[in-house]
Amino acid sequence: MARTQTQRKTAVRCADCQSIFTAEIEADGDVFLIGLGDRCDCGGTEFSRFA
Ligand SMILES: [Zn+2]
């Protein structure tokens, strides 16, 4: 599991189930949910970022 040096923690919301997660944003824009990985418990992989 490659990690970059430019991760930053933010809050995201799953587009499918509306759950809120703490996540890290990779340099390339990928979302990595803390404790879950790259997908939600519901299987969703689309997330909306909070400002
Ligand atoms: Zn979800």
mmCIF file of the protein (N, C-alpha, C, O) and its ligand, coordinates in Angstrom:
data_MODEL
# 
_entry.id   MODEL 
# 
loop_
_entity.id 
_entity.type 
_entity.pdbx_number_of_molecules 
1 polymer     1 
2 non-polymer 1 
# 
_entity_poly.entity_id                      1 
_entity_poly.type                           'polypeptide(L)' 
_entity_poly.nstd_linkage                   no 
_entity_poly.nstd_monomer                   no 
_entity_poly.pdbx_seq_one_letter_code       MARTQTQRKTAVRCADCQSIFTAEIEADGDVFLIGLGDRCDCGGTEFSRFA 
_entity_poly.pdbx_seq_one_letter_code_can   MARTQTQRKTAVRCADCQSIFTAEIEADGDVFLIGLGDRCDCGGTEFSRFA 
_entity_poly.pdbx_strand_id                 A 
# 
loop_
_entity_poly_seq.entity_id 
_entity_poly_seq.num 
_entity_poly_seq.mon_id 
_entity_poly_seq.hetero 
1 1  MET n 
1 2  ALA n 
1 3  ARG n 
1 4  THR n 
1 5  GLN n 
1 6  THR n 
1 7  GLN n 
1 8  ARG n 
1 9  LYS n 
1 10 THR n 
1 11 ALA n 
1 12 VAL n 
1 13 ARG n 
1 14 CYS n 
1 15 ALA n 
1 16 ASP n 
1 17 CYS n 
1 18 GLN n 
1 19 SER n 
1 20 ILE n 
1 21 PHE n 
1 22 THR n 
1 23 ALA n 
1 24 GLU n 
1 25 ILE n 
1 26 GLU n 
1 27 ALA n 
1 28 ASP n 
1 29 GLY n 
1 30 ASP n 
1 31 VAL n 
1 32 PHE n 
1 33 LEU n 
1 34 ILE n 
1 35 GLY n 
1 36 LEU n 
1 37 GLY n 
1 38 ASP n 
1 39 ARG n 
1 40 CYS n 
1 41 ASP n 
1 42 CYS n 
1 43 GLY n 
1 44 GLY n 
1 45 THR n 
1 46 GLU n 
1 47 PHE n 
1 48 SER n 
1 49 ARG n 
1 50 PHE n 
1 51 ALA n 
# 
loop_
_struct_asym.id 
_struct_asym.entity_id 
A 1 
B 2 
# 
loop_
_chem_comp.id 
_chem_comp.type 
_chem_comp.mon_nstd_flag 
ALA 'L-peptide linking' y 
ARG 'L-peptide linking' y 
ASP 'L-peptide linking' y 
CYS 'L-peptide linking' y 
GLN 'L-peptide linking' y 
GLU 'L-peptide linking' y 
GLY 'peptide linking'   y 
ILE 'L-peptide linking' y 
LEU 'L-peptide linking' y 
LYS 'L-peptide linking' y 
MET 'L-peptide linking' y 
PHE 'L-peptide linking' y 
SER 'L-peptide linking' y 
THR 'L-peptide linking' y 
VAL 'L-peptide linking' y 
ZN  non-polymer         . 
# 
_pdbx_entity_nonpoly.entity_id   2 
_pdbx_entity_nonpoly.name        ? 
_pdbx_entity_nonpoly.comp_id     ZN 
# 
_pdbx_nonpoly_scheme.asym_id         B 
_pdbx_nonpoly_scheme.entity_id       2 
_pdbx_nonpoly_scheme.mon_id          ZN 
_pdbx_nonpoly_scheme.ndb_seq_num     1 
_pdbx_nonpoly_scheme.pdb_seq_num     101 
_pdbx_nonpoly_scheme.auth_seq_num    101 
_pdbx_nonpoly_scheme.pdb_mon_id      ZN 
_pdbx_nonpoly_scheme.auth_mon_id     ZN 
_pdbx_nonpoly_scheme.pdb_strand_id   A 
_pdbx_nonpoly_scheme.pdb_ins_code    . 
# 
loop_
_atom_site.group_PDB 
_atom_site.id 
_atom_site.type_symbol 
_atom_site.label_atom_id 
_atom_site.label_alt_id 
_atom_site.label_comp_id 
_atom_site.label_asym_id 
_atom_site.label_entity_id 
_atom_site.label_seq_id 
_atom_site.pdbx_PDB_ins_code 
_atom_site.Cartn_x 
_atom_site.Cartn_y 
_atom_site.Cartn_z 
_atom_site.occupancy 
_atom_site.B_iso_or_equiv 
_atom_site.pdbx_formal_charge 
_atom_site.auth_seq_id 
_atom_site.auth_comp_id 
_atom_site.auth_asym_id 
_atom_site.auth_atom_id 
_atom_site.pdbx_PDB_model_num 
ATOM   1   N  N  . MET A 1 1  ? 0.844   -1.208 0.000  1.00 0.00 ? 1   MET A N  1 
ATOM   2   C  CA . MET A 1 1  ? 0.000   0.000  0.000  1.00 0.00 ? 1   MET A CA 1 
ATOM   3   C  C  . MET A 1 1  ? 0.871   1.248  0.000  1.00 0.00 ? 1   MET A C  1 
ATOM   4   O  O  . MET A 1 1  ? 1.353   1.683  1.046  1.00 0.00 ? 1   MET A O  1 
ATOM   5   N  N  . ALA A 1 2  ? 1.062   1.800  -1.153 1.00 0.00 ? 2   ALA A N  1 
ATOM   6   C  CA . ALA A 1 2  ? 1.938   2.954  -1.292 1.00 0.00 ? 2   ALA A CA 1 
ATOM   7   C  C  . ALA A 1 2  ? 1.366   4.189  -0.600 1.00 0.00 ? 2   ALA A C  1 
ATOM   8   O  O  . ALA A 1 2  ? 0.160   4.432  -0.625 1.00 0.00 ? 2   ALA A O  1 
ATOM   9   N  N  . ARG A 1 3  ? 2.228   4.936  -0.003 1.00 0.00 ? 3   ARG A N  1 
ATOM   10  C  CA . ARG A 1 3  ? 1.788   6.165  0.652  1.00 0.00 ? 3   ARG A CA 1 
ATOM   11  C  C  . ARG A 1 3  ? 2.616   7.323  0.121  1.00 0.00 ? 3   ARG A C  1 
ATOM   12  O  O  . ARG A 1 3  ? 3.808   7.185  -0.154 1.00 0.00 ? 3   ARG A O  1 
ATOM   13  N  N  . THR A 1 4  ? 1.964   8.455  -0.015 1.00 0.00 ? 4   THR A N  1 
ATOM   14  C  CA . THR A 1 4  ? 2.668   9.629  -0.502 1.00 0.00 ? 4   THR A CA 1 
ATOM   15  C  C  . THR A 1 4  ? 2.980   10.553 0.665  1.00 0.00 ? 4   THR A C  1 
ATOM   16  O  O  . THR A 1 4  ? 2.546   10.324 1.794  1.00 0.00 ? 4   THR A O  1 
ATOM   17  N  N  . GLN A 1 5  ? 3.736   11.592 0.374  1.00 0.00 ? 5   GLN A N  1 
ATOM   18  C  CA . GLN A 1 5  ? 4.093   12.533 1.439  1.00 0.00 ? 5   GLN A CA 1 
ATOM   19  C  C  . GLN A 1 5  ? 3.138   13.710 1.504  1.00 0.00 ? 5   GLN A C  1 
ATOM   20  O  O  . GLN A 1 5  ? 3.283   14.588 2.355  1.00 0.00 ? 5   GLN A O  1 
ATOM   21  N  N  . THR A 1 6  ? 2.182   13.729 0.625  1.00 0.00 ? 6   THR A N  1 
ATOM   22  C  CA . THR A 1 6  ? 1.321   14.905 0.525  1.00 0.00 ? 6   THR A CA 1 
ATOM   23  C  C  . THR A 1 6  ? -0.113  14.632 0.962  1.00 0.00 ? 6   THR A C  1 
ATOM   24  O  O  . THR A 1 6  ? -1.028  15.382 0.623  1.00 0.00 ? 6   THR A O  1 
ATOM   25  N  N  . GLN A 1 7  ? -0.299  13.553 1.718  1.00 0.00 ? 7   GLN A N  1 
ATOM   26  C  CA . GLN A 1 7  ? -1.634  13.288 2.214  1.00 0.00 ? 7   GLN A CA 1 
ATOM   27  C  C  . GLN A 1 7  ? -2.080  14.379 3.169  1.00 0.00 ? 7   GLN A C  1 
ATOM   28  O  O  . GLN A 1 7  ? -1.278  14.960 3.900  1.00 0.00 ? 7   GLN A O  1 
ATOM   29  N  N  . ARG A 1 8  ? -3.366  14.638 3.144  1.00 0.00 ? 8   ARG A N  1 
ATOM   30  C  CA . ARG A 1 8  ? -3.912  15.537 4.143  1.00 0.00 ? 8   ARG A CA 1 
ATOM   31  C  C  . ARG A 1 8  ? -5.258  14.997 4.577  1.00 0.00 ? 8   ARG A C  1 
ATOM   32  O  O  . ARG A 1 8  ? -6.046  14.499 3.771  1.00 0.00 ? 8   ARG A O  1 
ATOM   33  N  N  . LYS A 1 9  ? -5.498  15.108 5.868  1.00 0.00 ? 9   LYS A N  1 
ATOM   34  C  CA . LYS A 1 9  ? -6.744  14.568 6.396  1.00 0.00 ? 9   LYS A CA 1 
ATOM   35  C  C  . LYS A 1 9  ? -7.886  15.542 6.147  1.00 0.00 ? 9   LYS A C  1 
ATOM   36  O  O  . LYS A 1 9  ? -7.736  16.760 6.238  1.00 0.00 ? 9   LYS A O  1 
ATOM   37  N  N  . THR A 1 10 ? -9.014  14.963 5.833  1.00 0.00 ? 10  THR A N  1 
ATOM   38  C  CA . THR A 1 10 ? -10.200 15.765 5.611  1.00 0.00 ? 10  THR A CA 1 
ATOM   39  C  C  . THR A 1 10 ? -11.411 14.899 5.921  1.00 0.00 ? 10  THR A C  1 
ATOM   40  O  O  . THR A 1 10 ? -11.280 13.714 6.227  1.00 0.00 ? 10  THR A O  1 
ATOM   41  N  N  . ALA A 1 11 ? -12.579 15.498 5.839  1.00 0.00 ? 11  ALA A N  1 
ATOM   42  C  CA . ALA A 1 11 ? -13.810 14.737 6.019  1.00 0.00 ? 11  ALA A CA 1 
ATOM   43  C  C  . ALA A 1 11 ? -14.491 14.585 4.672  1.00 0.00 ? 11  ALA A C  1 
ATOM   44  O  O  . ALA A 1 11 ? -14.567 15.528 3.885  1.00 0.00 ? 11  ALA A O  1 
ATOM   45  N  N  . VAL A 1 12 ? -14.981 13.385 4.424  1.00 0.00 ? 12  VAL A N  1 
ATOM   46  C  CA . VAL A 1 12 ? -15.680 13.126 3.167  1.00 0.00 ? 12  VAL A CA 1 
ATOM   47  C  C  . VAL A 1 12 ? -17.013 12.448 3.470  1.00 0.00 ? 12  VAL A C  1 
ATOM   48  O  O  . VAL A 1 12 ? -17.210 11.871 4.540  1.00 0.00 ? 12  VAL A O  1 
ATOM   49  N  N  . ARG A 1 13 ? -17.907 12.533 2.516  1.00 0.00 ? 13  ARG A N  1 
ATOM   50  C  CA . ARG A 1 13 ? -19.202 11.890 2.660  1.00 0.00 ? 13  ARG A CA 1 
ATOM   51  C  C  . ARG A 1 13 ? -19.405 10.930 1.494  1.00 0.00 ? 13  ARG A C  1 
ATOM   52  O  O  . ARG A 1 13 ? -19.183 11.279 0.334  1.00 0.00 ? 13  ARG A O  1 
ATOM   53  N  N  . CYS A 1 14 ? -19.829 9.726  1.823  1.00 0.00 ? 14  CYS A N  1 
ATOM   54  C  CA . CYS A 1 14 ? -20.095 8.727  0.784  1.00 0.00 ? 14  CYS A CA 1 
ATOM   55  C  C  . CYS A 1 14 ? -21.280 9.178  -0.062 1.00 0.00 ? 14  CYS A C  1 
ATOM   56  O  O  . CYS A 1 14 ? -22.313 9.589  0.468  1.00 0.00 ? 14  CYS A O  1 
ATOM   57  N  N  . ALA A 1 15 ? -21.121 9.099  -1.380 1.00 0.00 ? 15  ALA A N  1 
ATOM   58  C  CA . ALA A 1 15 ? -22.186 9.526  -2.276 1.00 0.00 ? 15  ALA A CA 1 
ATOM   59  C  C  . ALA A 1 15 ? -23.354 8.544  -2.257 1.00 0.00 ? 15  ALA A C  1 
ATOM   60  O  O  . ALA A 1 15 ? -24.473 8.904  -2.623 1.00 0.00 ? 15  ALA A O  1 
ATOM   61  N  N  . ASP A 1 16 ? -23.105 7.326  -1.840 1.00 0.00 ? 16  ASP A N  1 
ATOM   62  C  CA . ASP A 1 16 ? -24.157 6.309  -1.867 1.00 0.00 ? 16  ASP A CA 1 
ATOM   63  C  C  . ASP A 1 16 ? -24.972 6.285  -0.582 1.00 0.00 ? 16  ASP A C  1 
ATOM   64  O  O  . ASP A 1 16 ? -26.202 6.314  -0.630 1.00 0.00 ? 16  ASP A O  1 
ATOM   65  N  N  . CYS A 1 17 ? -24.294 6.232  0.583  1.00 0.00 ? 17  CYS A N  1 
ATOM   66  C  CA . CYS A 1 17 ? -25.027 6.054  1.851  1.00 0.00 ? 17  CYS A CA 1 
ATOM   67  C  C  . CYS A 1 17 ? -24.971 7.295  2.729  1.00 0.00 ? 17  CYS A C  1 
ATOM   68  O  O  . CYS A 1 17 ? -25.571 7.317  3.803  1.00 0.00 ? 17  CYS A O  1 
ATOM   69  N  N  . GLN A 1 18 ? -24.251 8.341  2.285  1.00 0.00 ? 18  GLN A N  1 
ATOM   70  C  CA . GLN A 1 18 ? -24.186 9.622  2.989  1.00 0.00 ? 18  GLN A CA 1 
ATOM   71  C  C  . GLN A 1 18 ? -23.429 9.544  4.309  1.00 0.00 ? 18  GLN A C  1 
ATOM   72  O  O  . GLN A 1 18 ? -23.485 10.484 5.102  1.00 0.00 ? 18  GLN A O  1 
ATOM   73  N  N  . SER A 1 19 ? -22.727 8.451  4.559  1.00 0.00 ? 19  SER A N  1 
ATOM   74  C  CA . SER A 1 19 ? -21.935 8.348  5.775  1.00 0.00 ? 19  SER A CA 1 
ATOM   75  C  C  . SER A 1 19 ? -20.749 9.301  5.707  1.00 0.00 ? 19  SER A C  1 
ATOM   76  O  O  . SER A 1 19 ? -20.196 9.548  4.635  1.00 0.00 ? 19  SER A O  1 
ATOM   77  N  N  . ILE A 1 20 ? -20.364 9.834  6.867  1.00 0.00 ? 20  ILE A N  1 
ATOM   78  C  CA . ILE A 1 20 ? -19.231 10.749 6.947  1.00 0.00 ? 20  ILE A CA 1 
ATOM   79  C  C  . ILE A 1 20 ? -18.009 9.987  7.447  1.00 0.00 ? 20  ILE A C  1 
ATOM   80  O  O  . ILE A 1 20 ? -18.094 9.221  8.406  1.00 0.00 ? 20  ILE A O  1 
ATOM   81  N  N  . PHE A 1 21 ? -16.882 10.201 6.795  1.00 0.00 ? 21  PHE A N  1 
ATOM   82  C  CA . PHE A 1 21 ? -15.646 9.534  7.191  1.00 0.00 ? 21  PHE A CA 1 
ATOM   83  C  C  . PHE A 1 21 ? -14.500 10.528 7.252  1.00 0.00 ? 21  PHE A C  1 
ATOM   84  O  O  . PHE A 1 21 ? -14.488 11.538 6.549  1.00 0.00 ? 21  PHE A O  1 
ATOM   85  N  N  . THR A 1 22 ? -13.530 10.212 8.116  1.00 0.00 ? 22  THR A N  1 
ATOM   86  C  CA . THR A 1 22 ? -12.250 10.900 8.047  1.00 0.00 ? 22  THR A CA 1 
ATOM   87  C  C  . THR A 1 22 ? -11.420 10.205 6.990  1.00 0.00 ? 22  THR A C  1 
ATOM   88  O  O  . THR A 1 22 ? -11.332 8.977  6.963  1.00 0.00 ? 22  THR A O  1 
ATOM   89  N  N  . ALA A 1 23 ? -10.814 10.988 6.124  1.00 0.00 ? 23  ALA A N  1 
ATOM   90  C  CA . ALA A 1 23 ? -10.070 10.407 5.014  1.00 0.00 ? 23  ALA A CA 1 
ATOM   91  C  C  . ALA A 1 23 ? -8.801  11.190 4.756  1.00 0.00 ? 23  ALA A C  1 
ATOM   92  O  O  . ALA A 1 23 ? -8.644  12.331 5.191  1.00 0.00 ? 23  ALA A O  1 
ATOM   93  N  N  . GLU A 1 24 ? -7.896  10.542 4.031  1.00 0.00 ? 24  GLU A N  1 
ATOM   94  C  CA . GLU A 1 24 ? -6.707  11.212 3.536  1.00 0.00 ? 24  GLU A CA 1 
ATOM   95  C  C  . GLU A 1 24 ? -6.841  11.347 2.031  1.00 0.00 ? 24  GLU A C  1 
ATOM   96  O  O  . GLU A 1 24 ? -7.298  10.433 1.345  1.00 0.00 ? 24  GLU A O  1 
ATOM   97  N  N  . ILE A 1 25 ? -6.438  12.494 1.534  1.00 0.00 ? 25  ILE A N  1 
ATOM   98  C  CA . ILE A 1 25 ? -6.484  12.718 0.092  1.00 0.00 ? 25  ILE A CA 1 
ATOM   99  C  C  . ILE A 1 25 ? -5.079  12.529 -0.464 1.00 0.00 ? 25  ILE A C  1 
ATOM   100 O  O  . ILE A 1 25 ? -4.144  13.218 -0.058 1.00 0.00 ? 25  ILE A O  1 
ATOM   101 N  N  . GLU A 1 26 ? -4.942  11.607 -1.379 1.00 0.00 ? 26  GLU A N  1 
ATOM   102 C  CA . GLU A 1 26 ? -3.647  11.357 -1.996 1.00 0.00 ? 26  GLU A CA 1 
ATOM   103 C  C  . GLU A 1 26 ? -3.294  12.483 -2.957 1.00 0.00 ? 26  GLU A C  1 
ATOM   104 O  O  . GLU A 1 26 ? -4.149  13.271 -3.360 1.00 0.00 ? 26  GLU A O  1 
ATOM   105 N  N  . ALA A 1 27 ? -2.022  12.540 -3.313 1.00 0.00 ? 27  ALA A N  1 
ATOM   106 C  CA . ALA A 1 27 ? -1.552  13.600 -4.206 1.00 0.00 ? 27  ALA A CA 1 
ATOM   107 C  C  . ALA A 1 27 ? -2.284  13.583 -5.546 1.00 0.00 ? 27  ALA A C  1 
ATOM   108 O  O  . ALA A 1 27 ? -2.469  14.624 -6.177 1.00 0.00 ? 27  ALA A O  1 
ATOM   109 N  N  . ASP A 1 28 ? -2.693  12.396 -5.968 1.00 0.00 ? 28  ASP A N  1 
ATOM   110 C  CA . ASP A 1 28 ? -3.378  12.289 -7.253 1.00 0.00 ? 28  ASP A CA 1 
ATOM   111 C  C  . ASP A 1 28 ? -4.883  12.452 -7.132 1.00 0.00 ? 28  ASP A C  1 
ATOM   112 O  O  . ASP A 1 28 ? -5.612  12.310 -8.114 1.00 0.00 ? 28  ASP A O  1 
ATOM   113 N  N  . GLY A 1 29 ? -5.350  12.753 -5.913 1.00 0.00 ? 29  GLY A N  1 
ATOM   114 C  CA . GLY A 1 29 ? -6.772  13.023 -5.719 1.00 0.00 ? 29  GLY A CA 1 
ATOM   115 C  C  . GLY A 1 29 ? -7.575  11.843 -5.228 1.00 0.00 ? 29  GLY A C  1 
ATOM   116 O  O  . GLY A 1 29 ? -8.765  11.976 -4.943 1.00 0.00 ? 29  GLY A O  1 
ATOM   117 N  N  . ASP A 1 30 ? -6.942  10.685 -5.123 1.00 0.00 ? 30  ASP A N  1 
ATOM   118 C  CA . ASP A 1 30 ? -7.650  9.527  -4.604 1.00 0.00 ? 30  ASP A CA 1 
ATOM   119 C  C  . ASP A 1 30 ? -7.978  9.720  -3.131 1.00 0.00 ? 30  ASP A C  1 
ATOM   120 O  O  . ASP A 1 30 ? -7.214  10.336 -2.387 1.00 0.00 ? 30  ASP A O  1 
ATOM   121 N  N  . VAL A 1 31 ? -9.113  9.191  -2.724 1.00 0.00 ? 31  VAL A N  1 
ATOM   122 C  CA . VAL A 1 31 ? -9.544  9.286  -1.331 1.00 0.00 ? 31  VAL A CA 1 
ATOM   123 C  C  . VAL A 1 31 ? -9.240  7.967  -0.631 1.00 0.00 ? 31  VAL A C  1 
ATOM   124 O  O  . VAL A 1 31 ? -9.549  6.891  -1.143 1.00 0.00 ? 31  VAL A O  1 
ATOM   125 N  N  . PHE A 1 32 ? -8.624  8.070  0.556  1.00 0.00 ? 32  PHE A N  1 
ATOM   126 C  CA . PHE A 1 32 ? -8.322  6.888  1.349  1.00 0.00 ? 32  PHE A CA 1 
ATOM   127 C  C  . PHE A 1 32 ? -8.986  7.047  2.702  1.00 0.00 ? 32  PHE A C  1 
ATOM   128 O  O  . PHE A 1 32 ? -8.585  7.899  3.494  1.00 0.00 ? 32  PHE A O  1 
ATOM   129 N  N  . LEU A 1 33 ? -9.999  6.234  2.976  1.00 0.00 ? 33  LEU A N  1 
ATOM   130 C  CA . LEU A 1 33 ? -10.731 6.344  4.229  1.00 0.00 ? 33  LEU A CA 1 
ATOM   131 C  C  . LEU A 1 33 ? -9.916  5.735  5.356  1.00 0.00 ? 33  LEU A C  1 
ATOM   132 O  O  . LEU A 1 33 ? -9.426  4.611  5.245  1.00 0.00 ? 33  LEU A O  1 
ATOM   133 N  N  . ILE A 1 34 ? -9.774  6.492  6.452  1.00 0.00 ? 34  ILE A N  1 
ATOM   134 C  CA . ILE A 1 34 ? -9.019  6.001  7.591  1.00 0.00 ? 34  ILE A CA 1 
ATOM   135 C  C  . ILE A 1 34 ? -9.706  4.765  8.157  1.00 0.00 ? 34  ILE A C  1 
ATOM   136 O  O  . ILE A 1 34 ? -10.876 4.826  8.536  1.00 0.00 ? 34  ILE A O  1 
ATOM   137 N  N  . GLY A 1 35 ? -8.993  3.649  8.217  1.00 0.00 ? 35  GLY A N  1 
ATOM   138 C  CA . GLY A 1 35 ? -9.521  2.429  8.792  1.00 0.00 ? 35  GLY A CA 1 
ATOM   139 C  C  . GLY A 1 35 ? -10.335 1.590  7.826  1.00 0.00 ? 35  GLY A C  1 
ATOM   140 O  O  . GLY A 1 35 ? -10.679 0.450  8.140  1.00 0.00 ? 35  GLY A O  1 
ATOM   141 N  N  . LEU A 1 36 ? -10.646 2.123  6.673  1.00 0.00 ? 36  LEU A N  1 
ATOM   142 C  CA . LEU A 1 36 ? -11.481 1.377  5.724  1.00 0.00 ? 36  LEU A CA 1 
ATOM   143 C  C  . LEU A 1 36 ? -10.752 1.104  4.419  1.00 0.00 ? 36  LEU A C  1 
ATOM   144 O  O  . LEU A 1 36 ? -10.892 0.026  3.842  1.00 0.00 ? 36  LEU A O  1 
ATOM   145 N  N  . GLY A 1 37 ? -9.965  2.084  3.946  1.00 0.00 ? 37  GLY A N  1 
ATOM   146 C  CA . GLY A 1 37 ? -9.310  1.911  2.661  1.00 0.00 ? 37  GLY A CA 1 
ATOM   147 C  C  . GLY A 1 37 ? -9.966  2.781  1.613  1.00 0.00 ? 37  GLY A C  1 
ATOM   148 O  O  . GLY A 1 37 ? -10.364 3.914  1.886  1.00 0.00 ? 37  GLY A O  1 
ATOM   149 N  N  . ASP A 1 38 ? -10.076 2.244  0.411  1.00 0.00 ? 38  ASP A N  1 
ATOM   150 C  CA . ASP A 1 38 ? -10.527 3.091  -0.692 1.00 0.00 ? 38  ASP A CA 1 
ATOM   151 C  C  . ASP A 1 38 ? -12.012 2.948  -0.980 1.00 0.00 ? 38  ASP A C  1 
ATOM   152 O  O  . ASP A 1 38 ? -12.505 3.483  -1.973 1.00 0.00 ? 38  ASP A O  1 
ATOM   153 N  N  . ARG A 1 39 ? -12.733 2.229  -0.117 1.00 0.00 ? 39  ARG A N  1 
ATOM   154 C  CA . ARG A 1 39 ? -14.177 2.159  -0.328 1.00 0.00 ? 39  ARG A CA 1 
ATOM   155 C  C  . ARG A 1 39 ? -14.923 2.126  0.994  1.00 0.00 ? 39  ARG A C  1 
ATOM   156 O  O  . ARG A 1 39 ? -14.396 1.745  2.038  1.00 0.00 ? 39  ARG A O  1 
ATOM   157 N  N  . CYS A 1 40 ? -16.171 2.543  0.895  1.00 0.00 ? 40  CYS A N  1 
ATOM   158 C  CA . CYS A 1 40 ? -17.050 2.643  2.051  1.00 0.00 ? 40  CYS A CA 1 
ATOM   159 C  C  . CYS A 1 40 ? -17.531 1.261  2.491  1.00 0.00 ? 40  CYS A C  1 
ATOM   160 O  O  . CYS A 1 40 ? -17.417 0.287  1.748  1.00 0.00 ? 40  CYS A O  1 
ATOM   161 N  N  . ASP A 1 41 ? -18.066 1.191  3.696  1.00 0.00 ? 41  ASP A N  1 
ATOM   162 C  CA . ASP A 1 41 ? -18.692 -0.044 4.156  1.00 0.00 ? 41  ASP A CA 1 
ATOM   163 C  C  . ASP A 1 41 ? -19.774 -0.525 3.199  1.00 0.00 ? 41  ASP A C  1 
ATOM   164 O  O  . ASP A 1 41 ? -19.978 -1.728 3.038  1.00 0.00 ? 41  ASP A O  1 
ATOM   165 N  N  . CYS A 1 42 ? -20.465 0.413  2.567  1.00 0.00 ? 42  CYS A N  1 
ATOM   166 C  CA . CYS A 1 42 ? -21.559 0.068  1.660  1.00 0.00 ? 42  CYS A CA 1 
ATOM   167 C  C  . CYS A 1 42 ? -21.041 -0.340 0.284  1.00 0.00 ? 42  CYS A C  1 
ATOM   168 O  O  . CYS A 1 42 ? -21.815 -0.767 -0.573 1.00 0.00 ? 42  CYS A O  1 
ATOM   169 N  N  . GLY A 1 43 ? -19.734 -0.210 0.073  1.00 0.00 ? 43  GLY A N  1 
ATOM   170 C  CA . GLY A 1 43 ? -19.169 -0.577 -1.219 1.00 0.00 ? 43  GLY A CA 1 
ATOM   171 C  C  . GLY A 1 43 ? -18.996 0.610  -2.145 1.00 0.00 ? 43  GLY A C  1 
ATOM   172 O  O  . GLY A 1 43 ? -18.445 0.477  -3.238 1.00 0.00 ? 43  GLY A O  1 
ATOM   173 N  N  . GLY A 1 44 ? -19.465 1.771  -1.711 1.00 0.00 ? 44  GLY A N  1 
ATOM   174 C  CA . GLY A 1 44 ? -19.356 2.967  -2.537 1.00 0.00 ? 44  GLY A CA 1 
ATOM   175 C  C  . GLY A 1 44 ? -17.920 3.440  -2.652 1.00 0.00 ? 44  GLY A C  1 
ATOM   176 O  O  . GLY A 1 44 ? -17.135 3.310  -1.713 1.00 0.00 ? 44  GLY A O  1 
ATOM   177 N  N  . THR A 1 45 ? -17.588 3.981  -3.789 1.00 0.00 ? 45  THR A N  1 
ATOM   178 C  CA . THR A 1 45 ? -16.233 4.492  -4.000 1.00 0.00 ? 45  THR A CA 1 
ATOM   179 C  C  . THR A 1 45 ? -16.244 5.950  -4.429 1.00 0.00 ? 45  THR A C  1 
ATOM   180 O  O  . THR A 1 45 ? -15.202 6.498  -4.788 1.00 0.00 ? 45  THR A O  1 
ATOM   181 N  N  . GLU A 1 46 ? -17.408 6.582  -4.396 1.00 0.00 ? 46  GLU A N  1 
ATOM   182 C  CA . GLU A 1 46 ? -17.500 8.002  -4.737 1.00 0.00 ? 46  GLU A CA 1 
ATOM   183 C  C  . GLU A 1 46 ? -17.734 8.786  -3.459 1.00 0.00 ? 46  GLU A C  1 
ATOM   184 O  O  . GLU A 1 46 ? -18.652 8.491  -2.694 1.00 0.00 ? 46  GLU A O  1 
ATOM   185 N  N  . PHE A 1 47 ? -16.897 9.785  -3.237 1.00 0.00 ? 47  PHE A N  1 
ATOM   186 C  CA . PHE A 1 47 ? -16.987 10.561 -2.008 1.00 0.00 ? 47  PHE A CA 1 
ATOM   187 C  C  . PHE A 1 47 ? -16.961 12.049 -2.309 1.00 0.00 ? 47  PHE A C  1 
ATOM   188 O  O  . PHE A 1 47 ? -16.254 12.510 -3.205 1.00 0.00 ? 47  PHE A O  1 
ATOM   189 N  N  . SER A 1 48 ? -17.753 12.794 -1.534 1.00 0.00 ? 48  SER A N  1 
ATOM   190 C  CA . SER A 1 48 ? -17.742 14.241 -1.645 1.00 0.00 ? 48  SER A CA 1 
ATOM   191 C  C  . SER A 1 48 ? -16.866 14.799 -0.542 1.00 0.00 ? 48  SER A C  1 
ATOM   192 O  O  . SER A 1 48 ? -17.002 14.424 0.623  1.00 0.00 ? 48  SER A O  1 
ATOM   193 N  N  . ARG A 1 49 ? -15.966 15.696 -0.915 1.00 0.00 ? 49  ARG A N  1 
ATOM   194 C  CA . ARG A 1 49 ? -15.094 16.307 0.075  1.00 0.00 ? 49  ARG A CA 1 
ATOM   195 C  C  . ARG A 1 49 ? -15.779 17.461 0.777  1.00 0.00 ? 49  ARG A C  1 
ATOM   196 O  O  . ARG A 1 49 ? -16.573 18.188 0.180  1.00 0.00 ? 49  ARG A O  1 
ATOM   197 N  N  . PHE A 1 50 ? -15.465 17.618 2.037  1.00 0.00 ? 50  PHE A N  1 
ATOM   198 C  CA . PHE A 1 50 ? -15.876 18.807 2.767  1.00 0.00 ? 50  PHE A CA 1 
ATOM   199 C  C  . PHE A 1 50 ? -14.767 19.837 2.618  1.00 0.00 ? 50  PHE A C  1 
ATOM   200 O  O  . PHE A 1 50 ? -13.602 19.478 2.446  1.00 0.00 ? 50  PHE A O  1 
ATOM   201 N  N  . ALA A 1 51 ? -15.115 21.083 2.681  1.00 0.00 ? 51  ALA A N  1 
ATOM   202 C  CA . ALA A 1 51 ? -14.111 22.139 2.553  1.00 0.00 ? 51  ALA A CA 1 
ATOM   203 C  C  . ALA A 1 51 ? -13.161 22.115 3.741  1.00 0.00 ? 51  ALA A C  1 
ATOM   204 O  O  . ALA A 1 51 ? -12.243 22.931 3.814  1.00 0.00 ? 51  ALA A O  1 
HETATM 205 ZN ZN . ZN  B 2 .  ? -21.298 4.363  1.706  1.00 0.00 2 101 ZN  A ZN 1 
# 
